[in-house]
Amino acid sequence: MSTTRIEVSDLVIRYGDMTAVNGVSFTVGKGEHLTLLGPSGCGKTTTLRAIAGLEQPAAGRITVDGRAMYDGAKKVNVPAEDRGVSMVFQSYAVWPHMSVFDNVAYGLRVRKMGKDEIRANVERALDLVQMRHLAERGASKLSGGQQQRVALARAVAFSPTVVLFDEPLSNLDAKLRAEMRVELRELQRRLGITAVYVTHDQEEALAISDRVIVMNVGVIEQIGTPEEIYNSPRNRFVADFVGSANLIKGKLTAPGTFTTEGGVPLRVTAPHTPTGSETEVALRTAYIGVSPNPGDNQVMGTVHQRLFHGDFVQYIVDSPLGRLIVRRPPTQLLAEGSRITLSFSPEHTVLLQD
């Protein structure tokens, strides 16, 4: 049996003369949590809605479990209600005039399940999100986090093989959002659900995903695990959008050697085959040490500014590479004006595609 649950091939979606999604292709494995990450207007939500059957593509193909849901060449377009996928929206879409139980039961009643089967499925779904004790409460009396749990319960109540998430946590406060990430990831793993998740929050994408697709202006910039996306960004957009990175200009002067505009040679790693046209490297702010380390790239610097963020301290350092941002634990504070040695490994000095 195939391990691919969803396949999107050469997907194109247009709104008049504007192309919102331009030739996007990817697969999602069974039980995988795949996140579409990118800024507003990059095409991630449009792609998700096309999988759900809520958008009309102009070309391409979408299959779920080998069955064509959309095929532009063969004029196939299965209605949303017949695709066997469930969707959780940013706005929760919880009916305020219904109880928690009735909200979760709604989709099951539409599918004309028996009364006993509906009750068993609703109670199972509410147990999964720890909301069974509130089954009879009116949805209008729930907090935002509770409403999102109801939306999740409704999405999994009929045991779908695929659940699509459209920025489901963006309306929650920061603390609750962090808690719900953990719960959502745990639920997805426990049920073995195949999930496609849309967010503009790179921290959220890195925390909960098996793989991440970074999108920009309707195309895919990079696909990889969270670690690959963070540690080996392919180009400037990925390095700048995902995480915090210093982008240093220069040119490749020898295999594995990048010389900055200031004439400083750095040993670098290349996640791609260099072409000689590369003009930048990315250096993550968290991977810069402030003491000499044998075998690393090293430059002297002066602490220009210190900003305390609680879990970390951010230093702005003047150096021969330009002004660098360095993030360190708050265990040993450096005074502004201090002379320090910056140390960073070639592995974390990543050559970017032009």
N, C-alpha and C positions, 0 to 999 in steps of 0.2 A: 504494500500500500504506500501511496505517496505521503511524504511528510509535509507537503505543502498544502496549506488550507486555503490561502488567498493568493491569487496571482493577478497583478495589474501589469498590462503590457501596452506601451506606447500610448498612454492615455492623453487625450487632448480635450480641453474644455474651453469653450469660448463664450464670451458675453458680447455680442455684436462684433466689433472689430478688435476687441481686446482678448488676448489669449491668457487665460488665468492659469491653466495647466498645460505645459508644452512638452509632450512626449515622455511622460513619467512612467517608469517601469520598476517594479519590485515584487518580491514574494514575502509571504508571512507563513512561517511554519506552524504546525499544530502545537497548541499550548504556548506559543511565543507571545511576548508582549513587545510590540513594535511601536515606536513613537515617531510621529511626524512633527519635527521641530522647526520653527522658523519665525520670522517677524510677521506682523500683520500684513496681509495682502500677498503672502508668498505662495498661496495655493494649497496649503495643507488642509484646511477645513473643506475646501471645494473638492479635494481628492477624497476625503473621508465621506462626504455626502454622496459622491458618485458611487462609492462602494455600497452605501446604504440604499441607493436607488432614488435619492432625493435631488440629484442633479442629472441633467441630460448631457452626456459627453458628445463631442463632435466626431471623435475617432478613438480607436483603441479597443481593448478587450479587458474584461474583468471576470474572473472565475472564482467560485467558492466551492471547494471540494470537487474540483474538476468540472463543475457545471457552469456553463456560460451565463452570467447574469447580465452582461452587456457585451455585445460584439458588433462594432460599427460596420464591419465588412459584411456580416450575415444578417444585419438588421434585427438583432436580438436585443431586447430590453425588458428584463423581467421586472414586474412591479415591485415596489419596496416591500409590500406586505407578504410577498411570496418568496423573499430571499432568505428567510430563516436566520436573519441577523437582528441583533438588538442594539439600541443606541441610547447613550446617556448624554443629555444635553447640558450645556453650560448653565442654562436657566432652570434646571431641575425638571421643569414641565410637570410639577405635581399639582393635581387638581385640589384647590383649597376647600371646595365644598364637600369633598369626600373624606372618609376616614383613611387612616394608614392602610388598613386591610383592603378597602375597596380600591385604593390607588394601585396596590400591588396586584390585585385580582383582575383589574380591568382588561389587560391583554389576554388573560386566560379565558375570560368570559367571551371576548371577541372571537377566540378560537373555539368557542362552544364546548369547553370542557365540562364534565359533570361537577356537581356541587361538592362532592367529597374530594374529588381530585383537585379542584381549585383550592379548597381549604388546606389540603396537605401540602400543595406546592407553595402557597402563600406563607404558611407557617414555617416551612423549610427555608424559604428565602428571607423571611424576617429574622429567623434564628441566625442566619449567616451574617447579618448586619447588626445583630444584637438590638433588634427593635420589636420583638414579639410582645413585650410588655406594654407597648404603646399602640397595639393593633387597632384599638377602638378610638384612639384620639383623633380629633379633626386635624387634617394636614395644615390648616391655617395657624394652628397653635404650636407648630414645631419650629425649632431653630433652623438656621441655614444648614448646619451640619447634619441635623436629623432629616431634613428634607432631602439632602443629597443621599443619605442612606436609604431612604424610601425609593428614590430614583434608581439606585443600584439594585435594590431588592426586586423592583419591577422588571429591571433589565434581565435578571438571571432567573426569574420565576418560572419561565417556560423552558429552562435548560437549553439556551441557544449555544451553538458551537462557536459563534463569533459575536463579540461585543465591541461596539465602536464608541469611543469616548471623545466628545468634543469639548475640550477644556473644562472638565467637570468640576474642578476644584478652584477655579479662578475667582469665584464669588465669595470664597471663605477667607477669614482672617489668616494671617501668616502661621500662627501656632496650630490652628485647627487644620489648615491645609497640610502642614507637615505630618500631623497625626493621621489624617485621612490617606495620605500617600502610602503609609505603612499598611493600613488596613486594606486598602484597595489592592496593593501588590500581594498581600497574604491571601486575599479572597481569590484573586486570579490564579495564583499557583495552586491553591487547594482544590479548586474546581477544574483546573486544566483548561481554562477558557483561552481561546485565541483572541487577543486584544489588539486593536489598533487605536492608538491614543494620540490626540492632537493637543499640543501646548506650545506657547511661546516662551515658557519658563524653562531655561536650560538646566537649572538646578533640579527641577522636577523630572525632566527627561533623563538626566544622568542617573538619578536615584532609583527609578522604578523600571527601567527598560532593559530588555535583553539586547535589542539593537535600536539604534537611532538613525533616522533619515533626516538630514539637515536640508531644508528647502529654501530657495530664494528665487524670487520673480518667476515662479512657475516651473522651475527645474530643480533637480536633485544635485546638490553640491557634494555630498558625501554620505555613504552608508557604512555603518560599523557599530561595534559594541561601544558602550559609553567610554570605556578605557581607550579604545582606538580613536574615537572622536576627540577626546580630550588630549591625549598624549601625542597623537600623530595627525593633527589637522592637515587637510590636503592643500588648502589655499587660504588667502587672507580673510575671506568672509567667514569661514569656519573657525579659524583661530580667534578672530575678533568677536564673533557672536557667541561662541560657546566658551564660558570661563573667562578668566582675566589673563591677558597675554601682553607682553612687550613685543612690538613689531620693529625689527631692526633692519635698516636698509643697507645694501651693499651688493656684492656679486660673488659668484662662485669662481674662485681663482685657481683651484686645483681639486681633484677628487677628495671630498670630505673636508675641504677648507673653504670657508666663507670669509671674505675680507670686507669689513664694514666701510661705510663712507668715510669714517675717520681714520681708516688704515689699520684697524685692529683685526688680526687674523683670529678666527674662531673655528674650532673643530665642530662639525655639525653632523646630524643624521638626516637621511632623506627617506621618507616613507614611499617615495616614488622614484622612478628612474630620472635622474637629473638631465636636463636638456642644455644647460649652460645659460638659459635665459632667465633663471630665477634671480630675483632681486631683493628678497626679504627672508628673514628667519623669524620664527615665533619662539618666545621664551616665556613660559608660564611664570606668573608672579610668585606662585607657591614653591617653585623649584629652584629658587635662588638662595643660596646660603650666604652667610655674612662672615665667614672665616675661611682661610685657605683649606683646600681639600686636594691632595695629590691626584693628578690625572684629570682634573677638571679645567674648564676654561676659567680664567681669573682676570679680573680688572679691579683697579682701585676706584673708590667712590667716596663721596661726601654726602651725609644725610642732610637733605635740604628741608624735609618736613616729616613729622611723625603724626600719624592719625590713629587713635585707639578705637578699635571696633568691637571690643569685648573678647570674642573668640580668637581674634588675630589682631596684629598691629600692622598697619600699612605704612611703609616708608617710601618717600620719593627721594631718589638718590641721583645726584649728578655724577656722571661717569664718562669715560671716553666713548662709550656706546651711545651717549645721549642721556636724557633723563629717563631713568628706569623706575618702575613700580615694583616693590618687593614686599611680600607678605610673610610675616614670621609669627610664631606663637608668642603670646604675651609674657613668656617666662623670663626673658632677659631684654629689657628695654634699652634701646640705643638713643643717645641724646642727639638732638639736632646739631649739626656742625661736626659730628664725629667722622673721622676718617676710617673707612672699613674696606675690607677685601671682599668683593663679590665673587662667589664661586658657583659654577653651574656646569653640569655634565654635558658632554656632546650629545648624549641620548635625548636630553631635554631641549637641545638647541635645534629646532626642527626647520629644515629647508622647505619653503612653501612653493607651490607651483605658481608660475607667473599668471 
